[in-house]
Amino acid sequence: MDMAIILRLDRVMADRKMSLNELSERVGVSNVNLSKLKTGKVSAIRFSTLSAICRALSCQPGDILEYYEDEEEVN
């Protein structure tokens, strides 16, 4: 069974019309690290970073993180 956390940061940023540079300045995280978050090329995120991103984008963690589970049932 495949399971994954999908990052939707790019979608939320687009909805808020916020650039990577602007979010980087507001959150205090480098463009490189935010870019990795945006493309899903990370295996972890600090709660302090997630909190700062949610504050800057006026969103909830669930707007950025999505849990995906394969639809096949295991018998």
C-alpha positions in Angstrom: 0.0 0.0 0.0 1.5 3.4 -1.0 1.2 6.3 1.3 2.7 9.7 1.1 2.5 13.3 2.3 2.1 15.7 -0.6 3.2 19.3 -0.2 0.8 21.8 -1.7 2.9 24.9 -0.9 3.0 26.0 -4.6 -0.8 26.0 -4.8 -1.3 28.0 -1.6 1.4 30.5 -2.7 -0.3 30.9 -6.1 -3.7 31.4 -4.4 -2.2 34.1 -2.3 -0.2 35.6 -5.2 3.0 35.4 -3.1 6.4 34.9 -4.7 9.1 32.6 -3.3 11.2 35.7 -2.5 8.4 37.4 -0.6 7.6 34.2 1.4 11.4 33.7 2.1 11.6 37.2 3.5 8.5 36.8 5.7 9.4 33.4 7.0 13.2 33.8 7.4 14.0 30.6 5.4 16.3 30.6 2.3 14.9 30.5 -1.2 16.7 27.2 -1.7 15.0 25.6 1.2 11.6 27.0 0.3 12.0 25.8 -3.2 12.7 22.3 -2.0 9.5 22.4 0.1 7.6 23.8 -2.9 8.7 20.9 -5.1 8.4 18.2 -2.4 12.1 17.4 -2.3 12.2 17.2 1.5 11.7 14.5 4.0 10.9 16.7 7.0 9.8 20.2 8.0 10.2 21.9 11.4 7.1 22.9 13.2 8.5 26.4 13.6 9.0 26.7 9.8 5.5 25.3 9.2 4.0 27.8 11.7 5.9 30.7 10.1 4.7 29.6 6.6 1.1 29.3 7.8 1.3 32.8 9.5 2.8 34.4 6.3 0.2 32.7 4.0 -2.8 33.0 6.5 -3.5 29.3 6.1 -3.7 26.1 8.1 -1.1 23.2 7.9 -3.7 21.1 6.2 -3.8 23.6 3.3 -0.1 22.8 2.7 0.2 19.2 3.6 -2.0 16.5 2.2 -2.0 12.8 3.1 -2.4 10.4 0.2 -3.2 6.7 0.5 -3.5 4.2 -2.3 -7.1 3.3 -2.9 -6.4 -0.5 -3.0 -7.5 -2.3 0.1 -5.3 -4.9 1.6 -7.2 -8.2 2.5 
